[in-house]
Amino acid sequence: MSIGLTLLVVVGILFLFGIGHRVLDRMRLNDKAALLFMLAILIGSLIPDIPLGRRLSINVGGAVIPLILAGYVFSKAGTSWERTRTVLASVLSGVGVFIAGRILPHEPETMIVDPNYIYGIIAGIIAYLFGRSRRASFIAGILGVLLADIGQGIINSVQNIPSPVRLGGAGVVDAVVISGFLAVFLAEAVGEFREKIQGGTSKKDMTFHKGEFIKLADLDADKEREDEGEKQR
């Protein structure tokens, strides 16, 4: 089993034991949904690529499911600025992977490390640097790898290059998984470090509720309104 799929299994087991639920909450995902997506990626990666046209195909586990997951998490973005940041980080991540693909040797067998692992690391780091939040970083990490493939496909079509483009296929699922998890890990680790340095003062009067931080006073007010509404019924 490749490193990407192995990582997927390990993280899934951690979720089963209740580890990482805080991160899932901040991304507006519950453990059942997260495990379902992971299982879908695992199974989908075993399905043969689906042809989309001349020299173009797409893999279910490496592209279709990750795109659905990214779309779902994107729909939960808290603000328009976060959405804008997500799009920007995704594009820059894709550019980084595309440039890396041009610089790295075209013969993977001449490299000590699988280039897909390198693409995943590059995409994950850029995604975090420009995405910042856990949601934005995760989405940008996933989309960066796929956007690089799409960009190469467009160039092949314009220049009439006969090389096939397999979206999410040929080991790209490893890069997608590595980039997504790495981006979230960096966002979580750096975020925790910054909060400790600041002494937690930025959120000392706030609580985490339904996937976002809100003021305790606002939460109490909402509960009072709900109680009043129930009494009136």
HUUR-V941179 format. One record per backbone hydrogen bond with DSSP energy under -0.5 kcal/mol. NH is the residue of the N-H (numbers start at 1). CO is the residue of the C=O. E is the energy in kcal/mol with one decimal. If there is no record, write none. Layout:
nh=NH co=CO e=E
nh=NH co=CO e=E
This chain:
nh=6 co=2 e=-2.4
nh=7 co=3 e=-2.7
nh=8 co=4 e=-1.7
nh=9 co=5 e=-2.0
nh=10 co=6 e=-2.4
nh=11 co=7 e=-2.5
nh=12 co=8 e=-2.0
nh=13 co=9 e=-2.2
nh=14 co=10 e=-2.0
nh=15 co=11 e=-2.2
nh=16 co=12 e=-1.8
nh=17 co=13 e=-1.3
nh=18 co=15 e=-1.7
nh=19 co=14 e=-2.7
nh=21 co=18 e=-0.6
nh=24 co=20 e=-1.9
nh=25 co=21 e=-2.6
nh=26 co=22 e=-1.7
nh=27 co=23 e=-1.2
nh=28 co=25 e=-1.4
nh=29 co=24 e=-3.0
nh=34 co=30 e=-2.4
nh=35 co=31 e=-2.5
nh=36 co=32 e=-2.1
nh=37 co=33 e=-2.3
nh=38 co=34 e=-2.3
nh=39 co=35 e=-2.5
nh=40 co=36 e=-2.2
nh=41 co=37 e=-2.2
nh=42 co=38 e=-2.3
nh=43 co=39 e=-2.6
nh=44 co=40 e=-2.8
nh=45 co=41 e=-2.0
nh=46 co=43 e=-1.3
nh=47 co=43 e=-0.5
nh=47 co=44 e=-1.1
nh=50 co=58 e=-3.4
nh=51 co=49 e=-0.6
nh=52 co=56 e=-3.1
nh=53 co=56 e=-1.3
nh=56 co=53 e=-1.5
nh=57 co=165 e=-2.2
nh=58 co=50 e=-2.2
nh=59 co=167 e=-3.0
nh=61 co=44 e=-1.0
nh=63 co=59 e=-1.6
nh=64 co=59 e=-1.8
nh=65 co=60 e=-2.8
nh=67 co=63 e=-2.3
nh=68 co=64 e=-2.0
nh=69 co=65 e=-2.7
nh=70 co=66 e=-2.8
nh=71 co=67 e=-2.4
nh=72 co=68 e=-2.2
nh=73 co=69 e=-2.5
nh=74 co=70 e=-2.4
nh=75 co=71 e=-1.8
nh=76 co=72 e=-0.6
nh=76 co=73 e=-1.0
nh=77 co=74 e=-1.7
nh=83 co=79 e=-1.7
nh=84 co=80 e=-2.4
nh=85 co=81 e=-2.7
nh=86 co=82 e=-2.1
nh=87 co=83 e=-2.2
nh=88 co=84 e=-2.4
nh=89 co=85 e=-2.6
nh=90 co=86 e=-2.3
nh=91 co=87 e=-2.2
nh=92 co=88 e=-2.5
nh=93 co=89 e=-2.4
nh=94 co=90 e=-2.3
nh=95 co=91 e=-2.3
nh=96 co=92 e=-2.4
nh=97 co=93 e=-2.2
nh=98 co=94 e=-2.4
nh=99 co=95 e=-2.6
nh=100 co=96 e=-2.1
nh=101 co=97 e=-2.2
nh=102 co=98 e=-1.2
nh=103 co=99 e=-1.8
nh=104 co=100 e=-2.9
nh=108 co=106 e=-0.8
nh=110 co=107 e=-2.2
nh=111 co=108 e=-1.9
nh=117 co=114 e=-1.4
nh=118 co=114 e=-1.2
nh=119 co=115 e=-2.7
nh=120 co=116 e=-2.1
nh=121 co=117 e=-2.1
nh=122 co=118 e=-2.6
nh=123 co=119 e=-2.8
nh=124 co=120 e=-2.3
nh=125 co=121 e=-2.3
nh=126 co=122 e=-2.3
nh=127 co=123 e=-2.4
nh=128 co=124 e=-1.9
nh=129 co=125 e=-2.5
nh=130 co=126 e=-1.9
nh=131 co=127 e=-2.1
nh=132 co=128 e=-2.3
nh=133 co=131 e=-2.7
nh=137 co=133 e=-2.5
nh=138 co=134 e=-2.3
nh=139 co=135 e=-2.4
nh=140 co=136 e=-2.5
nh=141 co=137 e=-2.3
nh=142 co=138 e=-1.9
nh=143 co=139 e=-3.0
nh=144 co=140 e=-2.3
nh=145 co=141 e=-0.9
nh=146 co=142 e=-1.4
nh=147 co=143 e=-3.3
nh=148 co=144 e=-1.7
nh=149 co=145 e=-1.5
nh=150 co=146 e=-2.3
nh=151 co=147 e=-2.7
nh=152 co=148 e=-2.1
nh=153 co=149 e=-2.2
nh=154 co=150 e=-2.2
nh=155 co=151 e=-2.0
nh=156 co=152 e=-2.5
nh=157 co=153 e=-2.0
nh=158 co=154 e=-2.6
nh=159 co=155 e=-2.7
nh=160 co=157 e=-0.5
nh=161 co=156 e=-2.7
nh=165 co=55 e=-2.9
nh=166 co=164 e=-0.5
nh=167 co=57 e=-2.8
nh=167 co=165 e=-0.7
nh=169 co=166 e=-1.4
nh=172 co=169 e=-1.5
nh=173 co=168 e=-0.5
nh=174 co=171 e=-1.3
nh=175 co=171 e=-0.9
nh=176 co=172 e=-2.5
nh=177 co=173 e=-2.4
nh=178 co=174 e=-2.7
nh=179 co=175 e=-2.5
nh=180 co=176 e=-2.2
nh=181 co=177 e=-2.4
nh=182 co=178 e=-2.6
nh=183 co=179 e=-2.2
nh=184 co=180 e=-1.8
nh=185 co=181 e=-2.7
nh=186 co=182 e=-2.6
nh=187 co=183 e=-2.1
nh=188 co=184 e=-2.7
nh=189 co=185 e=-3.0
nh=190 co=186 e=-2.6
nh=191 co=187 e=-1.8
nh=192 co=188 e=-2.4
nh=193 co=189 e=-2.1
nh=194 co=190 e=-2.5
nh=195 co=191 e=-2.1
nh=196 co=192 e=-2.0
nh=197 co=193 e=-2.1
nh=198 co=194 e=-2.2
nh=199 co=196 e=-0.8
nh=200 co=195 e=-2.4
nh=201 co=198 e=-1.2
nh=203 co=200 e=-0.9
nh=204 co=201 e=-0.7
nh=206 co=203 e=-1.7
nh=207 co=214 e=-2.8
nh=209 co=207 e=-0.7
nh=209 co=212 e=-3.0
nh=212 co=209 e=-0.9
nh=214 co=207 e=-2.6
nh=216 co=205 e=-2.1
nh=219 co=215 e=-2.1
nh=220 co=216 e=-2.5
nh=221 co=217 e=-2.1
nh=222 co=218 e=-2.4
nh=223 co=219 e=-2.2
nh=224 co=220 e=-2.1
nh=225 co=221 e=-2.2
nh=226 co=222 e=-2.3
nh=227 co=223 e=-2.4
nh=228 co=224 e=-2.4
nh=229 co=225 e=-2.3
nh=230 co=226 e=-2.1
nh=231 co=227 e=-2.0
nh=232 co=228 e=-2.1
nh=233 co=229 e=-1.2
